[in-house]
């Protein structure tokens, strides 16, 4: 049987999704359900003086209205930060309480304060309009740059500062800077983004009054984690009385890692009102209350020699946490950001200093790439600036500073096990026809257009795991992953995984690896995920970890199956287990060539005895059945890397940027399914390009989100994008048996600096801020024209 | 959405009779329905005029193209007659919104709504349109009164829009990257009787830029407008485009339109 790993197997998910048979949370209806509408703060910062629900309670169809007072009475806990980050001075980070319904004060537009349950959605909506809330409006802190000099928005959190974190050695770095021929300085704003999953958040809660079990259907990237938090911190129900199901989920991009207010409130309330509850966010609620991403202000400095060698790097960043610290909120701008800020280079000395602050805006958390896009943007922009100031080619300066020996100890944290950065950049250079750029630039100029080329080389640390490491860095849980592989007596296999698929195609990829391990046709393998009652346990899907952690747990469970199968086959074939080889789904005694298929062995494992023609006594010490599980905790992160090159053409009359060519060469180690990996890269690129050219979440001075709809928030669209030119190199990961590295976030990480480097290249090195909108580019073109005229 | 009475009018007379200051005519519903869903608008009566056959269709005579009020954007975009008579008008229709919007939205709805960033009003200005209602005929220049404001009375139903066929014309737009409405849309049309430059998106209401038209009357070439000064005062300003940028883009897109004529 040919190996399925490496082949373009069509997605098992496609039939379901393409024929409208997906089953999302909002597709679920439970008899006698009520409908929830949340009442949210219209103010960015205010004290709640009084909530009057009397009129609303009398409104038609209203079942109940609950507020923060009820939550407090029932001692329901709030939302939490998942990582404890310490400041440079050793002090603990400062996090405000984040109750599921605000009782005393609200801290961003959209902060929920009460909830109406009614017989119909229209009735719930009508009643919600009758709830009267008396606020004392306070001056909002909505500007990140001014947050540390503004009034504290949470009691006891001076300067709105959560922590002032340092990674690296300031003194050593300063010494390196003293030796520099040139110091390159760069100030950047990493623009705030809204994840915009196609499916808005939703939950459907079913409380069984007899068994006292709560079932929570929800749009989550990690249902087990949601159950854990809801139980351990929310106190909603003990874990054994709480089932969390995340069925088909239409995209997460990090925004659905978090457990949100609405799931806690509805789960708790379902028990209180003894009715099922359905809540589905409207798009405006998604804009206002889904966790946002990025939002940094960074000053970076790079010390270089005249011939382009890097000596040291400094990164001073202010990161926006929004109103509250959430699950990955505190780690995203620190350990997921700081270490990667020195990029893919030998950097003798470096430090990253990050001050994370609170503002009256939606909570900021992981968004595809989480920290690594911000880091890569910083280093790849400053490296390009260095090349320009030194008069070097952007490829030459990168090549000059690449490590060539692996494992490579990266400056700040990571020990990178494998890679070949030179090969990746060379391949990208060739595929992009880098040398032909000058000719294309001339052609553009003859049409009155400006053409620019941009290069980025990146590495990233993903497959977020090793529990001992992440716990040392402050993580509140271990980040292993689990799997269980079950054979039926009749030979089909069900794989249970703790990873969650919300667009990653695990049903296909995981079936491919199980098919290879077990020698069972892929049609006979089903992958089950997303239900705490089904899978063993799971830490979920984020940080490009599904295959590198969850996938390997499946491989290891399969290996246990094969080992047990060998013992059973040996008994059946009257040989010793050492004499049995397992290949292509068959247990073979090498010397006699007698064999049993894995299906026969599975059947035998469930029929442990002798009767007529059935002769399958189990080996001594073995129990019946063929079911194995595994928890996998890798020795390290995985470190994908690559080089991307793009070209833009700018119309100086309008400032319109046309993305003309995009080449991406990535090293993801072993690729299980190229079709799916290419799709992941395409999607990642679109989001990275979105940050570079289109997307920008903006709040006004009073803390109102002024980009709260698709009329104002620009999403990248298919007709904005060129055909992507994709290539791959392969150095296998050494920390897992498949040699795989994560691929889900790479496109997003690399694309933003690649596009901006091209835009700035076209503008002759003139810096512009993210995103490169038409007006900004037009202004830059005008200034360029003026300064060129002066020079002439 | 608040409750309302739904009526399906069988003819224009009935539609007009049902109408009041607290009603809305419903054709494609591309603005009315979202506004109602968002709570920005509410009406006692919704009068559906889609079933009135007389209001739909395209007729081309020697000098004019007449389009029924409930004719959909997609029908104008794909009409062989329109493509032949005024290709820029078909192209404008093809660039409105997205396929879903073009398959529902109507020309009458668009001009009655008079969104300052809508495409069709600029065509009405540039192509010397006459808007025929159930009780009068109105010149386009008088029809559009201000932001979301026309001279229509609440009981008045647009029946057809009659466009003059120009010698040359082109519509060029800078779309808002998010909504794809016009940040700037410039419709240049050269008629035997004169030149019009219909500008949408720039100000609170569509207008005919007489300075640009004047310069083009002297010399119909893009270089002719180099010396025309366009003030940013009165121009819209938002997160996607400042008034200064808009003023400059009016000129840039007029040039594009002239070059494309």
Interface residues (C-beta under 8 A of the other chain):
Chain A: X122 X653 X654 X656 X694 X696 X698 X706 X707 X710 X711 X712 X713 X714 X715 X773 X774 X775 X778 X779
Chain B: X1 X174 X177 X178 X179 X181 X239 X240 X241 X242 X245 X248 X249 X252 X253 X255
